[in-house]
Amino acid sequence: MPVRIFATANCDDVVIFWRIDEPLADCWGFAVEREEKRGDGRVVRTVLDNRVGFKADKIKPGDRRPSTEWPFQRFSWADHSVDTGDRVRYRVVPMIHDGTHLKQNLAERSGWTPWLEVSSHAGSDAAVVFNRGLAISQFMARYLEKLRVDHGLETLKDALTYFKETLDDHELPIRRFLSGVLRTELLAVLQDARKKKQHVFGALYELADQELIGELAKFGSRGHLVLANGSIQQKKGETIAEARKRDENKAARTLLRGKDLEIHDRMIAPGALGHNKFLVVASGTSNPAPLAVWTGSTNWTKTGLCTQTNNALLVKNRDFAAKYLAQWARLRDAKSGFPAALVNSNATAKKVTLRSGKADIWFTRAPNGVDLAAIDEVVNGAREAVLFLMFQPGGTATLGSIRRRMQQPGRLYVKGVVSTLPPEHAADEKAVNVTTVGDARQRRLDLDVIQPEGFSTPFAAWAATVTRKEFLTTQGGVLGFAIVHSKVIVVDPFTNPVVISGSHNFSGSASRVNDENFVILRGNSELALEYAVHVLAVYKHYRWTAYVADMQRRHRRPFSELRESPDWQDGHLKGASKREIDFWVR
C-alpha cells in the first residue's frame, strides 16, 4: 500500500508527516521530494537533504546529502528552506536496500500533497507571522564561530557580545534573516498606515529597536503611545516610588516626544509590568476609526525581533480593533495606576465575530483569575491535542492545567516548549529548577514538554551550539532573558480549532499583577494549523538539542548515524511515535 502523506505550512516553514500501516521490507528510510511552482510557470523538483548519514561515509561537521542517499529514518520533517510566497508540494519515496545499493520503491511512494502556499494569511481577516529567533542552533553555531575567527575574538562569549551589538545594523543580513517575516510584516503595517495618513495607537512594554523607533517617529502627531518603563528592578535601599522614576525606554520616549508623538507614561515597574505589545491602526483625524490590530508576544527590541522565538497576529476587523483602542484609552487614563474602573473592565471577555471565526479578547490585570479560568476552559475542553509555547508560566496556572490533562486517560497529543520550566507546584514563574516533564512512560528524559537546551560538545555532523547558560543573562550569559518568548496554545487544530495568543505569560502574575492581553480565537483551522506548524518546528528543534544535551551529560553518544537495516522502523510504528503519526496523517 502506498505511503500516505500530509503537509501544512505557515509563513516560514512546512511540516510534513507520512505513514505506513506496517514495516516495509528492506526499507532503510525515506526520500522526501519537493516541487516548487515558480512565477514563470516552471515547476522545479528538489530532493531534500539529510544531515544524518551512514557510518561508512565518515561524516564531517556540516555534511549533508540528498535523502535518496541519506534517507530519513523517521516519519516527519520540517522544511525550513522555503520562503514566504513559495508554492510547494511534497512526495515521499521509500528507499529500499537490495543488498548492494539503495533504490527508490516507486510502487509504494506517496502521491503529491496539494499545493501549499508559504504565507502569513490565515483567513480573510487574519494573518500570523513568526521570526527565526533560534540562537541555539547549528546555523548560529557556525555563524558565531566564523564571526569569532573573522574578527579575531577569543571566546564564544566575545562572539555573542559582538553579534548582539551588530543587530543594531538594520541592513545586516543576519538581522534580516533572524527577524524573518515578523519584522517585514510589522514594517509593512507601519509604512502602509503612514502612507495612508492613518493613526497608530500603541501600548508597549519595551521600545528600543532603532529601526522600529524610526518608523514610529515618522507618524508625528498621528502616533500615540502608552509606554511602560520596562522591567525595572528595585535596588537595595530604594523605594518603589524611587525605582519607578527609572526608565528602560527613556531614549525612545525622549526622541518620540521630540517628534511630536503623543506619549503617555505608564511607570508601573517594579511591582507590575506594563507588558502589552499591541498596536491599533485607525483612520480619520479628529476621531480616528479603528481598523486593525497588531498583537502577540514580540517586544519592540532587537532581541525581541532576532534572538527569541516570537509571533505576531494581525487582525483586520473594525470591531476587534475597537476593543483594543478602548483598552488603550483606559490605560492612558489610568496613568501609572490600577484604578478599580480599569481592573473591573477586565472582568469579562470582549467578544467579536470575525469572518474567519469568533474571538474572545481578554485584558489584565483581571479580578479573581477570570482570565486564567477562560484559558483553563479551553485546555480542559481539548479532545485530541494541546500544542504550546510558553516563556515563564509558573507551575500552578495554565502549565499546571496542561500537566493535569497529560495525566488523565485518553492519550491527549501534547507537544510544548517552555523557555524556563518551573517546579510542578511553584506558583511563582521565577522558579526555574525542572528540566523536562511529560506523560508517557516513566523514564529519565521525557520529551513531550521540554525546556530549550544547547550542547557544548560537537559530534558527527553537528557543531557545538550556544548553551542555555551562555544565552541567558540570568546565568551569566549574553543574549537576554528569554529563549522561547512566544505565548501560544493551540487546541484540536483539525476538529474544533482554538488558538490562544498574546502577551500574557499564562501565569498568576500575568493575571493579577500586570497589564496584559490575549485573544482566544475559535473556528479558524487555517490559523490553528499555522500556529501548530510554528509550535512543532520549535518543539522538534529543541527536542533534539535537549536529547543531545541529556546524552552528553550521561557521557553517552547521541544518535548520529543511520542504521543499515529496516529495523529502525520498529520504534516508530508503536507507542507515542505512532500516536503522533496517527494524529497528523488522517
C-alpha angles and dihedrals in degrees: 000000000000121000114266118223140193129185134178133178145201129188094293114018143036121213117204127193128180136181144198126194095226137004116289117233114252092356110154094180142297137287117218118212125196129196120199122199108216126209092255091057096258118136115215120198122209134178109223117239127240124209094203115083142173119282092240090062091068095227119221129196110284095019119145135163137185112280089243085070100030103027123202110256093203140066102244141047137181113219106211094168095081123098134212110280095029118133109209144162133189142217130188124215125192112233111218125197110218094192094275111033143017114254134182115252097218094176092062100038118119126251119253118278117239114275111277127203115216096223146137092229113115104172133324096300106025139067130179126201137185139194128224097239096154100136090161095068145106092253092055093042090060093040092052094047091051089048091051093050097041093051098038094244119164105216143022088249089058090051092049091050092049091046092053091049092051092056088083087074104095093201096048108126094221091053091051092047097047095043089049124166092342092069096041092049093048091050089048091053092051095043094046091050092049092047089053091046091242128154127246125208115193135183105195136179098192128018115176109118107113095210093054092043088053092053092049091048090062091065093068110177090000090069119087124180138180096202123192125206097244124236102328114179122212113247124220110279092012124121120227089245090055092046092051090062088069116088131197088191096051096117094051092042092053095045095048094047086053088055091055098254116151104247123186116192118228102182103175103135128131101045095029140015127235085216103168122124102185134129127192121205114209137177130218133048120248095027108016115211114225115241111166144001132220111199140146138102103310121116115208094248135103090252091049089053100039119016105037129062105250143163138199133201124209117197120185103199127118097217092047091049091047090060091055093044090053089053090049089056092049091052090048091052093045090060105184097340143078105234118189091249091061096047094043091050087060093057095097137036120260103232123211132175112219128189087246098046142299129309134203110195118202130191130187160248082069131179123252097357093285091150093054090047089056090052091047090053089058094046093046090048093058113121103177114008149006118194121177151163121205139175110204108339101161121232105267105048124060097334088053090053091051091049090053091050089051090057094053123092118262104073098251110199105242128177124164148148124214116192090215119013116212129209109278096255100033113127094191117077089212090076109099112173111114122079106192140005134179149149107243130086118336104263139141096259119031112184106194091098116024143180117223114261135172128205127232101203122072120223138176108332094345127097122212110268136214105281127225090253092051091050104046118075088203087066098042095275131131116231108062150273100296134057096170109026100164116114104204137144122184120189127190097339095184103044113021104004121205127170127188118193140152141092095304114114093209088244139123092250092052089054104043105023116028142059104253142150137200137165130217108212118195133189101018106116092174091057092044093052092048090053090044090055089053093049093045094047091052091043095050090048096052094036088064095047091046090051092048093047091050093049091049092049087056091047092243127134113250121229104281108147136061118249116244095222140058091252091096087081095065099078093045097055098060141046122005094349092056091046089055092050091047091051095053102034106053 
